[in-house]
Amino acid sequence: MSKPLQRLAPSRMSSSLATILAVTICTALAGGCGGSRPATSPYHAADISGFMPPLAFHLRGPAGQPISEQFVRGKTTLLYFGYTHCPDVCPATLARLSAALRQLGVSADGVRVLFVSVDPERDPPAVLARYASYFAPQVIGVSGSDEQLLALTKRYRVAYRRAPPDAQGNYDVYHSSAVFVFDPEGRARLLVPDTEPAAQLAEDLSSLSAG
């Protein structure tokens, strides 16, 4: 069963993945990501402007072609880590993001969701493309080598871990569940928790676009 990594006990994490998790950032910056927004913030999600580095990556995109942050330049970009075999967290999150995009109407054309698979062995480009198509046209499945994925997850202080396979070769992947939002210039602006409803996320994306 897939679980957000921040819910694991520390003893279950390898030392190389003992990074600051998204939920910790969320709590530190916004006094917690649940509940009402801070009085000074126009957003429901945590405002991380100036606290995280701009969007930058080298991954494998549609059709397996190498892509970088230029692939989404000029678009509000949501960055989410997961994998296609995830039975619960990933499909629920992507469904919520897709619902928010529908609420944006025509403005959704200015948004892209990068679904970064941390399970590249089971998620080649064709599998990712088919999986992304179940949700919304703006959802794009991407992945990369372990080195590329580690560089990206370290950049944004999130973590993932693939469990050892069982006798049939099946294995679970533990991963962080938060969603990062970058503005069209690639600046990190919001950290969206898995508790934020689609309607509030749509409001946040609209506010970010207007701001």
N, C-alpha and C positions, 0 to 999 in steps of 0.2 A: 504494500500500500504506500502510495506516495505521501510524504509528509514535508511541510516546510522545515528547512534545516534548523531554523532557530528554535524549534521545539525539541530538538534532540538534547540529551544530556551531554555535557562537555566531554565525558569520557568516550562518547561515540564518535567524536570528531578527530581526524588526524591532525597532527601538529601543523602540517603545511597548510591546512585549511582553517586554522584558528584565527580568522580575521574578524574584524568588527562587522557584525551583521546588520542588515538593513533595518531590522526592528530596533536595534540600539540607536542608530542614527535618528530614526523616526522619533523615538522617545526623547532624545537629547535636544533635538531641534524644535520640537513642537509640543513638548510636554505630553507626548503620547499622540498617536495618530487617530485614535478613536474619539468619539464625542464631538463637542462643538469646536469650531475653529477659533484660534487666538483672535482677540479683538482687533489687532493690527493687520491681520492677514486677510486678503480677499479670497483665499483658497480653503477648501476643506482638507486637502492633503498637506503634508509638511512642506514648507517652503525651504528648499535647500540651495537657493541661489547663493553662489559664492562659497559654498561648502564642499562641493564636489567638482571634479575636473570636467571639462567639456567633452562632448561625445567624440570618441576616437576608437577605431577598431580596424582589424584586418580579419575578415571572415570569408566564408564561402556562401554565396547567395544563390538566387534562383539559377537553375541549370548548372550549378556547381562553379559558377564564375567567381573569381576573387572580387570582393567588394570592400569598400572602406566607408567612412562617415560621409563621403561625398555622395554616396548612393541615396541618402535621405536629406541632403542639404536643401534648405528652403522649406522643409516640412516639420511640423511639430512631431516629435518622435517619442514613442513609448518603447522602453526597453524592458523585456521580461525574459527570465531564464526558466527553462523547463525541459520537457521531453515528450515525445508523442505517446509513449507507453504509459504515461502518467494516468492513473485511473480516476482521479478526482480533482486535485488542486489546479492542474493546468487547464483542463477543459472548462472548469468553473470560472477561472480567471479570464480566459480568452472569451468566454461567453459574456461575461460582465463588460469587458472592454468593447466587444462588438455591440452590445446594447447601448453603451455610451456613444459609440460612433453613429448608430442609427438615430439617436436623439439629436445629434449635431446636424443632421440633414445634409445639405449640400456642402456645409463647412467641413464635413468629414474628409473631403478630398484633400484637404491640407494637412492630414494626419497620416502617419504610418506607425504600425506596430511591428517592431522587430521581435519575433519569437525566437530566441537563441536556444537551440537545443544543446544541452550539456551531455548528450548521449549520441555522439556522432556515428558510432558504429552501427546503431540501429536506426539512425535518422539520416540517411543519404538525402540529397536534394529532392529527388522525386517523392519520397515519403513525406518530407517536410512540406512540399508544395501542395500535395493532396490534403494533408492535415490542415494547413492554413486555410485552404479553400472552404472548409466546413464552417468557418466563422465569418469573415468579412473580407472584401477585396483589399482592404488596407492592411491586413495581417500578412506578413512576409516571414516565411521560415528560413532561418539562417543557422549555420553552425561553423565548425572549424576544427583544426587539430587541437589536441589537448594543450599544446603550448599556447595557441591563440586564445583558447577559452580561459586558460589560467591567467593570461595577461589581462583579459577583459574583466574577469571577475575580481581580480586583485585591484584593478583600477577603480572599481566601484564598491569595493569592500563587501562583497557578498561571497558566498561559498557554496560549493556543491560537493557531493561525494557519491560515487557509484559503489554500491555494496558488492561483495563477492558473489559470483553467480552460483546458483544451486546446481543440483545434479543434471537438470534439464537445460542449463545455460541461461536461465532467467535471473534477472537481478533488479533490485530497486535502485532508484536514484533519489537522493535527498538533496533538496535545493531551497534557496531562499524564495519567498513568495511575493516580495514587494515589486512594484513597477516604478521605474524611473521615467520621468518626463523631461524632455529636452525641447527648448524652443527652436524656431526655424534657423537660428544662428548656431545651434549646437550647444547652447549653454544649459547646464543642468539646472532645472527649476523646481521640480516637485518630486516627492517620494510618496507614492500612493500605496496604502496598506491594503491587505486583502479584505478589510472590513468596509471599505468605502463603496457605497452603492453606485450603480451606474449613473443615476440621475445627478449625484454630486460630482462624479468624475466628469460628466458632460459639462456641468457648470464650471468646473475648474479649467477644462480645456477651452471653453468659451472665454473665460476671464483671462486666461493666459494669452489667447489670440488678441483680445481687445487691449491688453496691457502692453 
